[in-house]
């Protein structure tokens, strides 16, 4: 079966379908430039110590996820009410599919230890920054 390719609209290079072009990869800032430096690593470790369980499946949490994408806005990035603990599987599959609009979010019943609804789609958890 032939390999499917597309033409990069930026530089005109042939790229395998589903992969990014080298010209696109070069423009992404480093993790520390995006805010994921030492300060984030410390805050992440403290958050996971307080929230050791994935909010989606109950497995041990390994990732602190931003419920609503911060898109570089530091006030949204550092708002702990916008953080949730996820396991790697849920972050890399379920959460990413939800953000791409390919999968409807699973409704999670119940509340966390603070009495907040665990379901990110509950009206109490709606994005206050979204226009």
Secondary structure, DSSP 4 states (H G I P E B T S, - for coil): -PPPEEE-TTT--EEETTS--HHHHTTSPPTTTTT-SHHHHHHHHHHHHH--B-TTT-SBP-EEEESS--TT-HHHHT-GGGEEEE-HHIIIIIIHHHHTTSSPPPP--SB-TTS-BS-TTSGGGS-TT--
